[in-house]
Amino acid sequence: MKIEITIGGPFDAVSRLQGKLMDFSPELGSPEKNRGSLKIIETEKGLDSCLLSISRALKDTRDLELRVRNLAYSEPVVEASDEPFSPIESLLIQPWNPSLPETSGENTTVIDQQHAFGSGLHPTTILCLKALEDLYRGASSLRGKEILDFGCGTGLLAIVAVKWGARKALGVEIDPASVLTARRNVEINRVDEKVSIVEGSWDTVGRAFDAIIANVVPSVIYRTGERVQNYLKPEGTAIVSGFGEKQMEEMVAFFGSIGLFSRKRTTLRGWGALTLSGRKRKAGRVSDVESP
């Protein structure tokens, strides 16, 4: 698995840093005037060593930003466009631009992606939106429910949840830049009275929710996934994605071992998602559905 490490900041500082990190062959770029960026592609196996070297090199350097991205989990590469699109039939996503008026429409969400994951293009995001729509249109509905979006990225899923009737939504995100992006999207969509975005991990959650959405990489699922049950109400629903289709059975077994049972499995373009419940279902076959 390949990992992209990007360091950005004043061009002179980034240039000096390049000399200290030549063992990792960083590529020097200049995204804008007087600013530069270093990009290093590393394997997961060598990540710790690389980050340690970067940490030492950054010790006496200010005004530099470090970002780490799992390339297997990146958004699809598309040309920049202001054109709206529908990741699922009942939802229109409008990419934000400065001239765009704010919106409060139930089926239209404006997203400024910036540096956060969750534009609505990635298959795992589409799978989560579809699972969220199932709750919205199902017998239990979303109305009056409290939703946790763990690893919220742009905040898209939390925003859509409250537009579809959820009483409150909490977005939790560990990346500071993504937190700022999510908060901006909450304001753009005029849902700041219902959606809160906090920086951190499970320690910032604090209470149980009617539904939890976690669209995160497999390493995070395996490392912290058992916490889902701790913050899910007894009859609540969890939507989990971010893993490959071939990992589906492993994920079903993992969550089954902590008392969460698969209600529905969906796949799209090699990716998978699970809808889970803490209540054990009656004997019967769990449906496997290929999302459109």
C-alpha positions as CSV (number, residue, x, y, z in Angstrom):
1,M,0.0,0.0,0.0
2,K,1.4,3.4,-1.0
3,I,1.2,6.5,1.2
4,E,1.6,10.1,0.0
5,I,3.3,12.5,2.4
6,T,3.0,16.2,1.4
7,I,4.8,19.1,3.2
8,G,3.8,22.6,2.2
9,G,4.9,26.1,3.2
10,P,7.2,29.0,2.2
11,F,9.3,28.1,-0.8
12,D,12.6,28.8,0.8
13,A,11.8,26.7,3.9
14,V,10.5,23.8,1.8
15,S,13.6,24.0,-0.4
16,R,15.9,23.7,2.6
17,L,13.9,20.8,3.9
18,Q,14.3,19.0,0.6
19,G,18.0,18.8,1.2
20,K,17.5,17.2,4.6
21,L,15.2,14.5,3.2
22,M,17.1,13.4,0.1
23,D,17.1,9.8,1.3
24,F,13.4,9.7,0.5
25,S,13.7,11.4,-2.9
26,P,11.0,14.1,-2.3
27,E,9.6,15.9,-5.4
28,L,9.7,19.7,-5.1
29,G,6.7,21.6,-6.5
30,S,5.6,25.2,-6.4
31,P,1.7,25.3,-6.2
32,E,1.6,29.1,-5.9
33,K,3.7,32.2,-5.7
34,N,6.3,32.1,-2.9
35,R,5.1,28.7,-1.7
36,G,6.3,25.2,-2.3
37,S,5.5,21.7,-1.5
38,L,7.4,18.4,-1.1
39,K,5.8,15.2,-2.1
40,I,7.1,11.8,-0.9
41,I,5.6,8.5,-1.9
42,E,6.3,5.8,0.7
43,T,5.1,2.3,1.4
44,E,3.2,1.6,4.6
45,K,6.1,-0.5,5.8
46,G,8.5,2.4,5.6
47,L,6.1,5.1,6.8
48,D,7.2,5.2,10.4
49,S,10.9,5.7,9.5
50,C,10.0,8.4,7.0
51,L,7.8,10.3,9.4
52,L,10.5,10.1,12.1
53,S,13.0,11.7,9.7
54,I,10.5,14.4,8.7
55,S,9.8,15.1,12.4
56,R,13.4,15.6,13.1
57,A,13.9,17.9,10.1
58,L,10.8,19.9,11.0
59,K,12.0,20.4,14.6
60,D,13.4,23.9,14.1
61,T,11.2,24.9,11.1
62,R,8.0,26.8,11.4
63,D,5.1,27.6,9.0
64,L,5.1,24.1,7.3
65,E,2.1,21.9,7.0
66,L,2.3,18.1,6.9
67,R,-0.4,15.8,5.4
68,V,-0.4,12.0,5.0
69,R,-2.8,10.4,2.5
70,N,-3.5,6.7,1.8
71,L,-3.4,6.6,-2.0
72,A,-5.6,3.6,-2.1
73,Y,-8.4,5.6,-0.5
74,S,-8.1,8.9,-2.4
75,E,-10.9,10.5,-4.3
76,P,-11.2,9.7,-8.0
77,V,-9.2,12.1,-10.2
78,V,-11.5,14.4,-12.1
79,E,-11.2,17.7,-13.8
80,A,-12.3,20.7,-11.7
81,S,-15.9,21.5,-12.4
82,D,-18.7,23.6,-10.9
83,E,-21.3,21.3,-12.4
84,P,-23.7,19.6,-10.0
85,F,-23.9,15.8,-10.0
86,S,-26.0,13.1,-8.3
87,P,-24.0,10.4,-6.5
88,I,-27.4,8.7,-5.8
89,E,-30.7,9.4,-7.5
90,S,-32.3,11.4,-4.7
91,L,-29.4,13.7,-3.9
92,L,-27.8,16.6,-5.9
93,I,-24.3,17.8,-4.9
94,Q,-23.3,21.2,-6.0
95,P,-19.5,21.9,-5.9
96,W,-19.1,25.3,-4.1
97,N,-17.8,28.4,-5.8
98,P,-17.6,32.0,-4.6
99,S,-20.6,33.2,-6.7
100,L,-22.9,30.4,-5.6
101,P,-25.8,31.4,-3.3
102,E,-26.2,29.5,-0.1
103,T,-28.7,26.7,-0.1
104,S,-31.0,25.0,2.4
105,G,-32.7,22.5,0.0
106,E,-33.5,19.0,1.4
107,N,-32.1,17.2,-1.7
108,T,-29.3,19.6,-2.6
109,T,-26.0,19.9,-0.7
110,V,-23.2,22.3,-1.5
111,I,-19.7,20.9,-0.8
112,D,-16.4,22.8,-0.8
113,Q,-14.0,19.9,-0.9
114,Q,-10.7,21.8,-0.3
115,H,-8.4,19.3,1.4
116,A,-10.9,16.9,2.9
117,F,-12.2,13.6,1.7
118,G,-15.9,13.4,0.8
119,S,-16.8,15.1,-2.4
120,G,-19.4,12.5,-3.1
121,L,-17.4,10.9,-6.0
122,H,-15.7,8.0,-4.2
123,P,-17.6,4.7,-4.2
124,T,-17.4,4.4,-0.4
125,T,-19.1,7.8,0.0
126,I,-21.8,6.8,-2.5
127,L,-22.4,3.5,-0.6
128,C,-22.7,5.4,2.7
129,L,-25.2,7.9,1.1
130,K,-27.2,5.0,-0.2
131,A,-27.3,3.3,3.2
132,L,-28.3,6.6,4.8
133,E,-31.0,7.0,2.3
134,D,-32.3,3.5,3.2
135,L,-32.7,4.8,6.8
136,Y,-34.3,8.0,5.6
137,R,-36.9,6.1,3.6
138,G,-37.3,3.1,5.9
139,A,-39.8,2.4,8.7
140,S,-37.5,3.7,11.4
141,S,-36.8,7.0,9.5
142,L,-34.1,9.5,10.4
143,R,-36.6,12.0,11.9
144,G,-35.7,13.0,15.4
145,K,-32.5,10.8,15.4
146,E,-29.0,11.7,16.5
147,I,-26.3,10.8,14.1
148,L,-22.5,10.4,14.5
149,D,-20.3,10.8,11.4
150,F,-16.9,9.4,12.5
151,G,-14.1,10.5,10.3
152,C,-16.4,13.0,8.7
153,G,-14.0,14.6,6.2
154,T,-16.0,17.3,4.4
155,G,-19.0,16.7,6.7
156,L,-21.1,15.6,3.7
157,L,-22.8,12.6,5.4
158,A,-23.6,14.6,8.6
159,I,-25.1,17.4,6.6
160,V,-27.2,15.1,4.4
161,A,-28.5,13.3,7.5
162,V,-29.9,16.4,9.1
163,K,-31.4,17.6,5.8
164,W,-33.2,14.2,5.7
165,G,-34.7,14.7,9.1
166,A,-32.1,13.9,11.7
167,R,-32.4,16.0,14.8
168,K,-28.7,16.4,15.4
169,A,-25.5,15.2,13.9
170,L,-21.9,15.2,15.2
171,G,-19.0,15.0,12.9
172,V,-15.7,13.9,14.3
173,E,-12.5,14.3,12.4
174,I,-8.8,13.9,13.4
175,D,-7.4,16.1,10.6
176,P,-7.4,19.8,11.5
177,A,-7.6,21.0,7.8
178,S,-10.6,18.7,7.2
179,V,-12.3,20.1,10.4
180,L,-12.1,23.6,9.0
181,T,-13.5,22.4,5.6
182,A,-16.4,20.5,7.3
183,R,-17.3,23.5,9.5
184,R,-17.4,25.7,6.4
185,N,-19.7,23.3,4.6
186,V,-22.0,23.2,7.6
187,E,-22.3,27.0,7.4
188,I,-22.7,27.0,3.6
189,N,-25.6,24.6,3.9
190,R,-27.2,26.6,6.8
191,V,-27.3,23.6,9.2
192,D,-25.0,25.0,11.9
193,E,-27.8,24.7,14.5
194,K,-28.0,21.0,13.9
195,V,-24.5,19.8,12.9
196,S,-21.4,20.2,15.1
197,I,-17.9,19.3,13.9
198,V,-15.2,18.5,16.5
199,E,-11.6,17.7,16.1
200,G,-10.4,14.4,17.6
201,S,-11.3,10.7,17.8
202,W,-13.6,8.5,19.9
203,D,-12.6,10.3,23.1
204,T,-14.5,13.4,21.8
205,V,-17.8,11.6,21.2
206,G,-19.1,11.5,24.7
207,R,-22.6,9.9,24.3
208,A,-24.5,7.2,22.4
209,F,-26.2,7.8,19.0
210,D,-29.1,6.4,17.1
211,A,-26.9,5.8,14.1
212,I,-23.1,5.9,13.5
213,I,-21.5,6.3,10.1
214,A,-17.8,5.4,9.8
215,N,-16.3,5.7,6.3
216,V,-12.6,5.1,7.3
217,V,-9.7,3.1,6.1
218,P,-9.4,-0.6,7.2
219,S,-6.5,0.1,9.6
220,V,-8.7,2.5,11.5
221,I,-11.6,0.0,11.6
222,Y,-9.4,-2.8,13.0
223,R,-7.7,-0.5,15.5
224,T,-10.8,1.4,16.8
225,G,-13.8,-0.3,15.3
226,E,-14.8,-2.0,18.6
227,R,-15.6,1.5,19.9
228,V,-18.6,1.7,17.5
229,Q,-20.7,-0.6,19.8
230,N,-19.8,1.6,22.8
231,Y,-21.4,4.7,21.3
232,L,-24.3,3.0,19.5
233,K,-27.7,2.9,21.2
234,P,-29.1,-0.6,21.8
235,E,-31.4,-0.6,18.8
236,G,-29.2,1.7,16.7
237,T,-27.7,1.3,13.2
238,A,-24.1,1.5,12.1
239,I,-23.0,2.1,8.6
240,V,-19.3,1.2,7.9
241,S,-17.4,1.6,4.7
242,G,-13.9,2.3,3.5
243,F,-12.8,-1.3,2.9
244,G,-12.5,-3.3,-0.3
245,E,-15.1,-5.7,-1.6
246,K,-12.7,-8.6,-0.9
247,Q,-12.6,-7.7,2.8
248,M,-16.3,-8.0,3.2
249,E,-16.3,-11.3,5.0
250,E,-13.4,-10.2,7.3
251,M,-15.4,-7.1,8.3
252,V,-18.6,-9.1,8.9
253,A,-16.6,-11.5,11.2
254,F,-14.9,-8.6,12.9
255,F,-18.1,-6.7,13.8
256,G,-19.9,-10.0,14.6
257,S,-17.2,-10.7,17.2
258,I,-18.1,-7.5,19.1
259,G,-21.8,-8.1,18.9
260,L,-22.8,-6.1,15.8
261,F,-24.6,-8.1,13.1
262,S,-24.8,-7.5,9.4
263,R,-28.2,-6.4,8.1
264,K,-27.1,-5.5,4.6
265,R,-24.0,-5.7,2.5
266,T,-23.4,-3.5,-0.6
267,T,-20.6,-3.2,-3.1
268,L,-19.7,-0.7,-5.8
269,R,-16.7,-0.7,-8.1
270,G,-14.6,-2.9,-5.9
271,W,-15.5,-1.3,-2.6
272,G,-17.8,-2.5,0.2
273,A,-20.1,-1.2,2.9
274,L,-22.0,-2.8,5.8
275,T,-25.2,-1.8,7.6
276,L,-25.0,-3.2,11.1
277,S,-27.2,-3.6,14.1
278,G,-26.7,-4.6,17.7
279,R,-29.9,-6.7,17.7
280,K,-29.5,-10.2,16.5
281,R,-31.6,-10.9,13.4
282,K,-33.8,-14.0,13.1
283,A,-32.4,-16.9,11.1
284,G,-32.3,-16.1,7.5
285,R,-30.0,-15.1,4.6
286,V,-28.4,-11.7,4.7
287,S,-28.9,-10.0,1.4
288,D,-26.0,-9.1,-0.8
289,V,-26.9,-6.1,-2.9
290,E,-24.8,-4.6,-5.8
291,S,-25.5,-0.9,-5.7
292,P,-26.3,0.8,-8.9
